[in-house]
């Protein structure tokens, strides 16, 4: 079996390296405070966010 690079992802799950963990930004819904936030693309190509807990959306 070939050796894997540190931080490489597999089909069974994502590896988290210290570099990728520190690069992530946690978003919380400004309405309910939930961390269940999805990033979506708008009609004009802009980036928006939607809370999957309460449905609030913002950009």
Backbone as JSON Lines, residues from 0, in Angstrom:
{"i":0,"aa":"X","n":[0.85,-1.18,0.0],"ca":[0.0,0.0,0.0],"c":[0.89,1.24,0.0]}
{"i":1,"aa":"X","n":[0.59,2.23,-0.84],"ca":[1.42,3.43,-0.88],"c":[1.27,4.25,0.4]}
{"i":2,"aa":"X","n":[2.33,4.92,0.76],"ca":[2.3,5.78,1.95],"c":[1.43,7.0,1.67]}
{"i":3,"aa":"X","n":[0.76,7.48,2.69],"ca":[-0.08,8.68,2.57],"c":[0.66,9.9,3.08]}
{"i":4,"aa":"X","n":[0.32,11.02,2.52],"ca":[0.87,12.29,2.99],"c":[0.09,12.74,4.22]}
{"i":5,"aa":"X","n":[0.73,13.4,5.17],"ca":[0.01,13.93,6.33],"c":[-1.07,14.91,5.86]}
{"i":6,"aa":"X","n":[-2.26,14.79,6.42],"ca":[-3.34,15.68,6.08],"c":[-4.14,15.25,4.86]}
{"i":7,"aa":"X","n":[-3.75,14.14,4.23],"ca":[-4.47,13.66,3.05],"c":[-5.82,13.1,3.47]}
{"i":8,"aa":"X","n":[-6.83,13.33,2.67],"ca":[-8.14,12.82,2.98],"c":[-8.38,11.51,2.26]}
{"i":9,"aa":"X","n":[-9.25,10.71,2.8],"ca":[-9.6,9.44,2.18],"c":[-11.11,9.42,1.94]}
{"i":10,"aa":"X","n":[-11.59,8.4,1.27],"ca":[-13.01,8.27,1.02],"c":[-13.78,7.92,2.29]}
{"i":11,"aa":"X","n":[-13.08,7.42,3.3],"ca":[-13.74,7.01,4.53],"c":[-13.89,8.14,5.54]}
{"i":12,"aa":"X","n":[-13.16,9.21,5.36],"ca":[-13.25,10.31,6.3],"c":[-12.17,11.33,6.03]}
{"i":13,"aa":"X","n":[-12.34,12.51,6.58],"ca":[-11.38,13.58,6.35],"c":[-10.36,13.61,7.47]}
{"i":14,"aa":"X","n":[-9.12,13.78,7.12],"ca":[-8.06,13.93,8.11],"c":[-7.98,15.4,8.49]}
{"i":15,"aa":"X","n":[-7.66,15.66,9.73],"ca":[-7.54,17.03,10.19],"c":[-6.11,17.22,10.67]}
{"i":16,"aa":"X","n":[-5.4,18.08,9.98],"ca":[-4.04,18.41,10.4],"c":[-4.09,19.72,11.17]}
{"i":17,"aa":"X","n":[-3.06,20.03,11.93],"ca":[-3.04,21.31,12.65],"c":[-3.18,22.51,11.72]}
{"i":18,"aa":"X","n":[-2.64,22.39,10.51],"ca":[-2.73,23.51,9.57],"c":[-4.17,23.73,9.13]}
{"i":19,"aa":"X","n":[-4.89,22.66,8.8],"ca":[-6.26,22.82,8.34],"c":[-7.19,23.2,9.48]}
{"i":20,"aa":"X","n":[-6.91,22.72,10.67],"ca":[-7.76,23.07,11.81],"c":[-7.65,24.54,12.15]}
{"i":21,"aa":"X","n":[-6.47,25.13,12.05],"ca":[-6.32,26.53,12.38],"c":[-6.8,27.43,11.25]}
{"i":22,"aa":"X","n":[-6.9,26.9,10.04],"ca":[-7.35,27.71,8.91],"c":[-8.88,27.81,8.87]}
{"i":23,"aa":"X","n":[-9.57,26.93,9.57],"ca":[-11.03,26.97,9.57],"c":[-11.54,28.1,10.42]}
{"i":24,"aa":"X","n":[-12.64,28.69,9.98],"ca":[-13.31,29.72,10.75],"c":[-14.68,29.21,11.13]}
{"i":25,"aa":"X","n":[-15.0,29.23,12.39],"ca":[-16.31,28.79,12.82],"c":[-17.29,29.95,12.69]}
{"i":26,"aa":"X","n":[-18.42,29.68,12.07],"ca":[-19.46,30.68,11.91],"c":[-20.63,30.33,12.81]}
{"i":27,"aa":"X","n":[-21.16,31.31,13.47],"ca":[-22.36,31.13,14.27],"c":[-23.45,32.03,13.7]}
{"i":28,"aa":"X","n":[-24.68,31.55,13.73],"ca":[-25.82,32.32,13.25],"c":[-25.98,33.56,14.12]}
{"i":29,"aa":"X","n":[-26.1,34.74,13.5],"ca":[-26.28,35.95,14.31],"c":[-27.66,36.02,14.97]}
{"i":30,"aa":"X","n":[-28.61,35.23,14.51],"ca":[-29.95,35.24,15.08],"c":[-30.09,34.3,16.27]}
{"i":31,"aa":"X","n":[-29.72,33.02,16.07],"ca":[-29.94,32.04,17.14],"c":[-28.65,31.57,17.8]}
{"i":32,"aa":"X","n":[-27.48,31.87,17.19],"ca":[-26.2,31.49,17.77],"c":[-25.76,30.07,17.43]}
{"i":33,"aa":"X","n":[-26.54,29.36,16.62],"ca":[-26.2,27.99,16.26],"c":[-24.95,27.95,15.39]}
{"i":34,"aa":"X","n":[-24.18,26.87,15.51],"ca":[-23.0,26.67,14.66],"c":[-23.35,25.86,13.42]}
{"i":35,"aa":"X","n":[-24.62,25.54,13.24],"ca":[-25.08,24.77,12.07],"c":[-25.32,25.74,10.91]}
{"i":36,"aa":"X","n":[-24.22,26.13,10.27],"ca":[-24.26,27.13,9.21],"c":[-23.72,26.53,7.93]}
{"i":37,"aa":"X","n":[-24.43,26.74,6.82],"ca":[-24.0,26.27,5.52],"c":[-23.63,27.46,4.64]}
{"i":38,"aa":"X","n":[-22.59,27.3,3.84],"ca":[-22.18,28.32,2.9],"c":[-22.86,28.02,1.56]}
{"i":39,"aa":"X","n":[-23.51,29.0,0.97],"ca":[-24.22,28.8,-0.29],"c":[-23.81,29.88,-1.29]}
{"i":40,"aa":"X","n":[-23.94,29.56,-2.57],"ca":[-23.66,30.53,-3.62],"c":[-24.95,31.23,-4.01]}
{"i":41,"aa":"X","n":[-24.88,32.55,-4.14],"ca":[-26.03,33.33,-4.54],"c":[-26.22,33.32,-6.05]}
{"i":42,"aa":"X","n":[-27.31,33.93,-6.49],"ca":[-27.62,33.99,-7.93],"c":[-26.55,34.74,-8.72]}
{"i":43,"aa":"X","n":[-25.98,35.77,-8.13],"ca":[-24.97,36.56,-8.84],"c":[-23.54,36.1,-8.57]}
{"i":44,"aa":"X","n":[-23.38,34.92,-8.0],"ca":[-22.05,34.38,-7.73],"c":[-21.48,34.76,-6.39]}
{"i":45,"aa":"X","n":[-22.18,35.56,-5.61],"ca":[-21.7,35.93,-4.28],"c":[-21.86,34.79,-3.3]}
{"i":46,"aa":"X","n":[-21.25,34.91,-2.15],"ca":[-21.31,33.87,-1.13],"c":[-22.24,34.34,-0.02]}
{"i":47,"aa":"X","n":[-23.15,33.49,0.37],"ca":[-24.06,33.76,1.47],"c":[-24.0,32.6,2.44]}
{"i":48,"aa":"X","n":[-24.63,32.78,3.58],"ca":[-24.66,31.75,4.61],"c":[-26.11,31.56,5.03]}
{"i":49,"aa":"X","n":[-26.45,30.34,5.41],"ca":[-27.79,30.04,5.91],"c":[-27.66,29.14,7.13]}
{"i":50,"aa":"X","n":[-28.43,29.45,8.14],"ca":[-28.45,28.65,9.36],"c":[-29.42,27.49,9.14]}
{"i":51,"aa":"X","n":[-28.93,26.27,9.3],"ca":[-29.8,25.12,9.1],"c":[-30.66,24.84,10.33]}
{"i":52,"aa":"X","n":[-30.44,25.55,11.4],"ca":[-31.25,25.37,12.6],"c":[-32.51,26.26,12.57]}
{"i":53,"aa":"X","n":[-32.33,27.55,12.2],"ca":[-33.48,28.47,12.24],"c":[-33.87,29.02,10.87]}
{"i":54,"aa":"X","n":[-33.02,28.83,9.84],"ca":[-33.37,29.29,8.5],"c":[-32.91,30.7,8.17]}
{"i":55,"aa":"X","n":[-32.31,31.39,9.1],"ca":[-31.83,32.76,8.85],"c":[-30.72,32.72,7.8]}
{"i":56,"aa":"X","n":[-30.74,33.67,6.87],"ca":[-29.66,33.75,5.87],"c":[-29.07,35.14,5.87]}
{"i":57,"aa":"X","n":[-27.78,35.21,5.54],"ca":[-27.06,36.48,5.5],"c":[-25.87,36.35,4.59]}
{"i":58,"aa":"X","n":[-25.28,37.49,4.24],"ca":[-24.08,37.46,3.39],"c":[-23.02,38.37,3.96]}
